[in-house]
Amino acid sequence: MARPLADPRLGGQRGRRPVRPPAGFSYIDAHTHLHPAWLSKAIRRWFAEHSDWKLTYPTEPERVVAILKEHGVERFVYFSYAHKPGIAREINRWLWETAKRLPDGIPLGTVHAADADPGGIAEEALSTYGFRGLKLHIQVQRFHPDDPRLLPVYERLVRLDRVLVIHVGNLIGAPGAGEYARFERFVRVLDRFPELRASICHMGAPGTTECFELLAKYPGLYLDTTMAMSEAGLRSLGCAPVPATNELLIRWQDRILFGSDFPNIPYDYEEERRWAWERDLPLEVCRKIFNANARRFLGLDREGVE
């Protein structure tokens, strides 16, 4: 049995009746997944064969959206990934076609470092399809974030003022793939492209402490809470239950994004949000983490998108 969180800086204790959000509280989920059917089946098969995760939420786009809506999610960012070279354009085209049916969804494109023309694929995703950014799942894709072949990709992100979502500092993905997510390799990217707006998935768990330290140096850097702020999520990641303290959340309240990894989570969706209300965080901090920060990160308000 998991022990209750004992650190008073964390706020509420496990088992305490959670404080509920006010009526009409609205969420933007900055980290969800939609994949072509063939890829969804392959991903579910991988988890069934290589983990003890029980993934039961549906993967069909319309059903995913319906569940998110039931949970008060106003907008949601979704992405897929090219786990091998040569398929990024097909996936991006599917994401673009799917977006036509999902007006509240915000797709991000994909690219692989070993594609014949990573820069051209990024240009098509960002300019032709109008995606607000790109997602790199480098542990699964198995390349380093500072791979020279990605330089044209980062250049286009900066030039077009689009965002990057990336896994760094954690061990999610294929077995043994953690070697690709070392912090120092991504820091080289941030140093070379200081204007890049980027979000680190899962708060870099188990390297959450290092991720918060990076925020002080890189003003365009954000962290998403996906699986990193709940005991259920941390157990699934194989990390010790040491989420960020209230002190850190309040200090960096403008640079944290709510994410869930839905529908690929082996527990109830509400686990990804309950922690905030159990901790008695200031309501304004919650409004930023669960909505306003994503609007700013994605440029929704700047472009007048409601």
Wavefront OBJ file of the C-alpha trace (Angstrom):
o trace
v 0.000 0.000 0.000
v 1.345 3.437 -0.951
v 2.196 5.636 2.015
v 0.513 9.051 2.350
v 2.542 12.056 1.332
v 4.088 13.358 4.543
v 5.866 16.504 3.400
v 3.739 19.478 4.561
v 4.945 21.509 1.584
v 2.954 19.200 -0.678
v -0.370 20.372 0.699
v -3.190 17.897 1.207
v -2.698 14.293 2.346
v -3.798 11.203 0.481
v -7.181 10.127 1.807
v -8.292 13.675 2.533
v -11.513 14.678 0.806
v -10.383 16.739 -2.190
v -11.390 20.353 -2.627
v -13.372 20.528 -5.836
v -12.794 23.149 -8.535
v -15.398 25.909 -8.804
v -18.362 25.392 -11.083
v -17.490 25.942 -14.724
v -13.731 25.500 -14.211
v -12.247 24.835 -17.639
v -9.206 22.797 -18.608
v -6.797 22.660 -21.523
v -5.057 19.298 -21.672
v -1.672 19.946 -23.273
v -0.627 16.308 -23.663
v -2.936 13.741 -25.252
v -2.478 11.198 -28.021
v -4.391 10.389 -31.170
v -2.850 7.961 -33.641
v -3.883 6.328 -36.892
v -5.717 3.095 -36.092
v -2.822 0.881 -37.196
v -0.412 2.744 -34.934
v -2.787 2.785 -31.956
v -3.084 -0.993 -32.200
v 0.701 -1.386 -32.348
v 1.208 0.864 -29.322
v -1.422 -0.968 -27.278
v 0.157 -4.275 -28.275
v 3.591 -3.028 -27.158
v 2.293 -2.030 -23.720
v 0.477 -5.361 -23.358
v 3.661 -7.279 -24.147
v 6.236 -5.125 -22.345
v 4.471 -3.645 -19.319
v 1.829 -4.315 -16.702
v -0.214 -1.309 -17.836
v -3.893 -2.060 -18.408
v -4.985 0.397 -21.089
v -8.762 0.363 -21.410
v -9.730 3.829 -22.609
v -10.864 3.958 -26.251
v -8.495 5.302 -28.895
v -10.977 6.337 -31.600
v -10.714 10.145 -31.944
v -14.402 10.959 -31.458
v -14.678 8.735 -28.381
v -11.524 10.253 -26.888
v -12.940 13.727 -27.391
v -16.267 12.767 -25.813
v -14.564 11.566 -22.643
v -12.412 14.674 -22.408
v -15.511 16.832 -22.791
v -17.207 14.902 -19.987
v -14.288 15.933 -17.792
v -14.599 19.637 -18.565
v -11.724 19.808 -21.061
v -12.191 22.885 -23.241
v -9.313 22.329 -25.667
v -6.732 19.570 -25.964
v -3.367 19.213 -27.657
v -2.849 15.876 -29.379
v -0.001 14.281 -31.218
v 1.388 11.097 -32.628
v 4.982 10.202 -33.446
v 7.003 8.658 -36.220
v 8.780 5.760 -34.524
v 10.817 5.107 -37.671
v 11.893 7.139 -40.704
v 9.643 7.367 -43.719
v 6.225 7.590 -42.034
v 6.121 11.147 -40.652
v 4.386 12.619 -43.695
v 1.685 9.927 -43.591
v 1.051 10.552 -39.893
v 1.017 14.325 -40.314
v -1.492 14.037 -43.111
v -3.695 11.870 -40.870
v -3.415 14.390 -38.017
v -4.412 17.191 -40.375
v -7.398 15.282 -41.762
v -8.480 14.306 -38.254
v -8.303 17.923 -37.080
v -11.096 18.807 -39.521
v -13.459 16.661 -37.415
v -12.188 17.876 -34.038
v -12.574 21.654 -33.757
v -11.443 21.691 -30.124
v -8.321 19.650 -30.823
v -4.896 21.197 -31.422
v -2.631 18.844 -33.392
v 1.162 18.891 -33.297
v 3.150 17.284 -36.079
v 5.905 14.712 -36.060
v 9.252 14.254 -37.767
v 12.093 11.738 -37.563
v 15.764 12.708 -37.608
v 16.513 9.958 -40.132
v 13.879 11.129 -42.630
v 15.240 12.091 -46.019
v 14.268 15.739 -45.474
v 13.409 16.503 -41.808
v 13.382 20.239 -42.458
v 11.017 19.893 -45.402
v 8.666 17.665 -43.416
v 8.681 20.197 -40.570
v 7.970 23.019 -43.038
v 5.002 21.134 -44.482
v 3.614 20.379 -41.013
v 4.015 23.933 -39.742
v 3.237 25.969 -42.856
v 1.039 23.844 -45.132
v -0.936 22.167 -42.352
v -0.596 25.053 -39.930
v 0.296 22.925 -36.915
v 1.217 24.915 -33.818
v 4.328 22.855 -33.269
v 6.007 19.458 -33.277
v 6.325 16.556 -30.875
v 9.518 14.500 -30.475
v 9.351 11.245 -28.506
v 13.052 10.625 -28.730
v 13.190 7.529 -26.545
v 10.854 5.726 -28.927
v 12.302 7.393 -32.026
v 15.838 6.641 -30.787
v 17.805 9.722 -31.704
v 19.398 12.439 -29.602
v 17.722 15.849 -29.322
v 20.895 17.579 -30.535
v 21.208 15.371 -33.610
v 22.563 17.699 -36.341
v 19.873 16.439 -38.724
v 17.297 18.208 -36.534
v 18.864 21.657 -36.845
v 16.607 22.643 -39.798
v 13.613 21.529 -37.729
v 14.496 23.758 -34.783
v 15.295 26.632 -37.138
v 11.797 26.445 -38.606
v 10.158 26.248 -35.187
v 11.908 29.448 -34.140
v 11.319 31.242 -37.435
v 7.604 30.437 -37.433
v 7.258 30.936 -33.649
v 5.906 27.432 -33.062
v 6.409 25.107 -30.106
v 8.293 21.912 -29.401
v 7.032 19.180 -27.067
v 9.748 16.693 -26.134
v 10.548 13.841 -23.744
v 13.764 14.600 -21.864
v 15.170 13.248 -18.621
v 12.850 10.289 -18.204
v 12.822 6.642 -19.119
v 9.492 6.344 -20.906
v 9.554 4.429 -24.152
v 11.381 1.446 -25.552
v 13.573 -0.564 -23.144
v 17.062 0.882 -22.866
v 16.085 4.027 -24.731
v 16.758 6.367 -21.805
v 20.216 7.045 -23.214
v 18.616 9.370 -25.770
v 16.955 11.630 -23.174
v 19.950 13.005 -21.295
v 19.409 16.578 -20.158
v 22.725 17.885 -21.407
v 21.902 16.913 -24.998
v 18.719 18.998 -24.901
v 20.437 21.882 -23.125
v 22.714 22.152 -26.169
v 19.594 22.722 -28.267
v 18.290 25.411 -25.902
v 21.669 27.146 -25.895
v 21.780 27.184 -29.679
v 18.129 28.258 -30.041
v 17.399 30.520 -27.041
v 14.124 31.711 -28.606
v 12.729 28.187 -28.867
v 9.499 27.611 -26.907
v 9.568 24.060 -25.609
v 7.726 21.885 -23.127
v 9.334 18.929 -21.369
v 6.904 16.045 -20.940
v 6.291 14.435 -17.556
v 8.300 17.182 -15.834
v 11.276 15.090 -16.921
v 10.487 12.483 -14.246
v 12.485 11.115 -12.571
v 14.638 14.186 -13.282
v 12.017 16.686 -12.129
v 14.424 18.560 -9.874
v 16.821 19.161 -12.756
v 13.940 20.326 -14.950
v 12.883 22.997 -12.489
v 16.475 24.212 -12.339
v 16.445 24.646 -16.121
v 13.443 27.000 -15.931
v 15.567 29.718 -14.338
v 17.941 29.814 -17.296
v 15.611 29.261 -20.265
v 12.583 31.615 -20.312
v 10.903 29.774 -23.182
v 10.917 26.448 -21.361
v 7.802 24.875 -19.808
v 7.097 21.605 -17.991
v 3.979 19.495 -18.359
v 2.494 17.617 -15.409
v 1.669 14.425 -17.307
v 1.912 11.441 -14.931
v 4.385 13.373 -12.772
v 2.065 14.869 -10.162
v -0.043 11.875 -9.114
v 0.928 8.780 -7.179
v -0.773 6.615 -9.809
v 1.210 8.265 -12.583
v 4.533 8.101 -10.776
v 4.018 4.432 -9.961
v 3.313 3.774 -13.622
v 6.541 5.559 -14.547
v 8.459 3.558 -11.970
v 9.439 6.739 -10.118
v 9.522 7.370 -6.381
v 6.520 9.423 -5.179
v 8.333 12.748 -4.938
v 6.258 15.228 -6.974
v 6.997 18.927 -7.098
v 6.277 20.824 -3.913
v 3.683 23.565 -3.650
v 6.563 25.996 -3.232
v 7.944 25.077 -6.659
v 4.528 25.077 -8.300
v 3.769 28.548 -6.988
v 7.206 29.889 -7.884
v 6.921 28.591 -11.458
v 3.157 28.942 -11.808
v 3.500 30.611 -15.226
v 5.609 27.816 -16.741
v 3.683 24.649 -15.930
v 1.169 22.984 -18.255
v -1.448 20.402 -17.374
v -1.151 17.173 -19.360
v -2.544 13.675 -18.997
v -1.253 11.285 -21.726
v -4.902 10.364 -22.291
v -6.043 7.858 -23.475
v -2.856 5.865 -22.846
v -3.007 5.866 -19.054
v -3.570 2.767 -16.878
v -5.771 4.560 -14.334
v -8.700 6.945 -14.099
v -8.312 10.273 -15.907
v -9.218 12.184 -12.764
v -5.971 11.010 -11.121
v -4.160 13.474 -13.385
v -5.978 16.450 -11.802
v -6.971 15.435 -8.295
v -3.572 16.357 -6.840
v -4.141 20.080 -7.441
v -7.333 20.195 -5.412
v -5.982 18.006 -2.632
v -3.065 20.397 -2.192
v -5.209 23.512 -1.721
v -3.189 25.477 -4.236
v -4.350 29.070 -4.809
v -7.139 29.113 -7.370
v -5.251 31.534 -9.605
v -2.304 29.125 -9.723
v -4.645 26.327 -10.772
v -6.212 28.501 -13.464
v -2.749 29.096 -14.922
v -1.581 25.484 -14.790
v -4.824 24.052 -16.127
v -5.643 26.649 -18.769
v -3.978 30.051 -19.109
v -0.398 28.821 -19.484
v -1.342 26.547 -22.364
v -3.054 29.449 -24.099
v 0.105 31.507 -23.850
v 2.451 28.646 -24.767
v 0.439 27.774 -27.870
v -0.310 31.360 -28.829
v -4.075 30.879 -28.627
v -4.826 34.236 -27.047
v -2.358 36.064 -29.245
v -4.145 34.802 -32.332
v -7.582 35.487 -30.892
v -8.624 31.838 -30.661
v -11.326 31.268 -28.075
l 1 2 3 4 5 6 7 8 9 10 11 12 13 14 15 16 17 18 19 20 21 22 23 24 25 26 27 28 29 30 31 32 33 34 35 36 37 38 39 40 41 42 43 44 45 46 47 48 49 50 51 52 53 54 55 56 57 58 59 60 61 62 63 64 65 66 67 68 69 70 71 72 73 74 75 76 77 78 79 80 81 82 83 84 85 86 87 88 89 90 91 92 93 94 95 96 97 98 99 100 101 102 103 104 105 106 107 108 109 110 111 112 113 114 115 116 117 118 119 120 121 122 123 124 125 126 127 128 129 130 131 132 133 134 135 136 137 138 139 140 141 142 143 144 145 146 147 148 149 150 151 152 153 154 155 156 157 158 159 160 161 162 163 164 165 166 167 168 169 170 171 172 173 174 175 176 177 178 179 180 181 182 183 184 185 186 187 188 189 190 191 192 193 194 195 196 197 198 199 200 201 202 203 204 205 206 207 208 209 210 211 212 213 214 215 216 217 218 219 220 221 222 223 224 225 226 227 228 229 230 231 232 233 234 235 236 237 238 239 240 241 242 243 244 245 246 247 248 249 250 251 252 253 254 255 256 257 258 259 260 261 262 263 264 265 266 267 268 269 270 271 272 273 274 275 276 277 278 279 280 281 282 283 284 285 286 287 288 289 290 291 292 293 294 295 296 297 298 299 300 301 302 303 304 305 306
